[in-house]
Amino acid sequence: MMTDQAYTPPTVWTWDQASGGKFANINRPIAGPTHDQELPVGKHPLQLYSLATPNGVKVTILLEELLALGIKEAEYDAYLINIGEGDQFGSGFVDINPNSKIPALMDRSMDPPLRLFESGSIMLYLADKFGAFIPQDVAGRAECLNWLFWQMGSAPFLGGGFGHFYAYAPEKFEYPINRYTMEVKRQLDVLNRQLADHPYIAGDEYSIADMAIWPWYGGVVTNQVYGAAEFLEAHTYTHVLRWVEQVGQRPAVKRGRMVNRTWGDAAEQLPERHDASDFDAAEK
């Protein structure tokens, strides 16, 4: 690794549009739309605008799990938001999510339609709306939400911290990589200890806590993101690996991973989803 060079912050920070590494073309210090772009609307009450990143996959897994329970009201249309091309800064998307991050959801089963943004908020809303994948007793619900919000607070250190400096930054520096590696290993140890005593994250029941955490930490320990499984000694987190395999075998999880995916094996890509039959067409 390169030796870190000392940096003295200026009195007033100014934006260098060329900085930022792999995602420099979409990073900016201001909010709001950059262009007019109306979003499409499909036939179902639930309209999802997303991409199959870990944050996006959380919601599509939940929707597919709800449908697997026979909850027909959870049918949805899923439209691709290409964050690499800046679709999240289109005026229609910003109207739903002023923070310009995927996923975003519109529930058109009511008048006026209800907007939902932030993946954790979407998951909690859907679990409550349909009464599924969240415990109904006070203690169970509290434990589920403990872990759901654990993911919300922890993943930025995994993605924006470790993932950025280890995999995406234009130069590798020892201090940030060491700092975030230590934190990610601590987080994996937190999960490993919890899963040593419980089949699922929040206890005996599969819940939205599992769906929220699995795409992020499952992707890391199985080397699906960042290419860092060996670096992090992922094989040592045996209880996490058991859980990752267990959750990953669920048919709804396999379907949810495909939605809004535009990379990898063509048979695992479903850029848009409007009906359950779309999965059959994608696999042919």
C-alpha positions, -999 to +999 in steps of 0.1 A: +000+000+000+010+036-005+021+057+025-006+082+033+003+118+025-005+146+049-034+168+039-041+202+052-078+211+047-083+246+031-101+273+050-131+269+027-138+236+008-143+239-029-158+213-052-133+195-076-156+178-101-128+155-112-123+140-077-143+111-062-129+080-079-152+056-098-184+076-090-170+111-096-195+117-124-225+114-101-212+128-069-220+164-062-224+186-031-259+199-040-293+182-041-322+186-065-329+175-101-304+179-129-328+173-157-365+167-164-374+131-166-409+117-160-411+083-144-431+055-160-461+041-142-473+005-145-506-013-138-500-023-102-506-001-071-469-005-060-444+012-083-408+006-075-379+026-090-346+010-082-314-009-091-302-043-079-276-029-055-277-042-019-301-014-009-324-021-039-323-059-034-336-056+001-370-043-011-374-067-041-367-097-019-394-085+005-419-080-023-412-114-038-415-130-003-449-113+002-461-126-031-448-161-022-472-159+008-500-154-016-505-117-009-517-106-043-519-069-032-480-069-031-478-072-069-456-045-082-439-029-112-402-024-110-385+002-132-347+005-136-329+036-122-294+036-136-275+054-110-243+053-131-261+074-157-276+098-131-313+087-135-317+093-097-314+130-104-343+131-129-371+154-117-396+125-114-374+105-092-364+135-070-401+142-065-403+108-048-370+109-031-354+143-025-323+125-014-318+110-049-310+075-037-325+042-047-349+025-040-380+047-041-416+034-040-450+049-048-481+033-033-509+042-056-535+022-037-545+054-020-554+090-031-532+109-031-505+083-037-480+078-009-443+082-016-417+061+003-379+065+003-351+050+023-350+012+021-356+006+058-387+029+057-400+010+027-395-024+043-411-014+076-441+001+057-446-030+036-442-054+065-468-034+085-491-029+055-493-066+048-487-080+084-459-102+074-422-108+081-423-087+113-431-102+147-465-091+160-455-093+197-439-063+213-406-079+222-402-097+189-410-065+169-385-045+190-358-071+183-365-071+146-364-033+144-332-033+165-315-053+137-332-035+109-318-002+121-285-018+129-282-024+092-291+012+084-264+025+107-237-001+099-238-005+061-224+030+053-192+019+071-192-012+050-201+004+016-191+040+017-162+034+040-146+000+034-160-006-001-150+028-013-114+029+000-106-008-007-123-012-041-132+021-057-109+049-045-084+060-072-055+054-048-052+030-019-041+045+014-033+025+045-052+046+071-087+045+057-085+009+046-073-002+081-099+020+098-128+006+079-115-030+077-114-031+115-150-018+117-163-043+091-146-072+108-162-060+141-196-059+124-192-094+110-183-106+145-215-090+158-235-109+133-215-141+139-222-140+176-259-133+171-263-161+146-244-186+168-274-186+190-303-180+166-312-194+132-321-159+119-309-125+127-338-115+151-344-149+165-363-179+154-383-162+126-372-151+092-379-114+090-372-081+073-341-079+094-326-108+075-338-093+042-321-060+050-288-075+062-283-104+038-277-084+005-249-064+021-230-089+043-239-119+023-224-102-007-192-095+011-185-129+027-193-147-006-171-123-026-199-110-047-189-074-039-155-057-034-135-089-039-124-088-003-136-121+012-100-134+016-088-100+029-115-100+056-110-138+064-147-143+056-143-181+061-139-176+099-174-162+103-190-197+101-224-188+115-227-159+091-218-182+062-244-208+073-271-181+074-261-166+041-264-200+024-298-207+042-313-174+031-299-175-003-316-208-011-351-192-007-369-190-041-381-155-034-346-143-025-334-157-058-361-138-077-356-106-057-319-106-066-328-106-103-350-076-103-335-044-118-302-063-124-283-054-155-249-072-150-236-107-145-252-138-158-279-129-183-302-156-168-301-137-135-310-103-150-344-088-150-340-051-157-378-044-154-404-065-136-441-062-142-454-098-137-443-131-122-440-145-157-412-121-164-388-144-145-396-173-167-389-152-198-356-140-183-344-175-176-350-187-212 
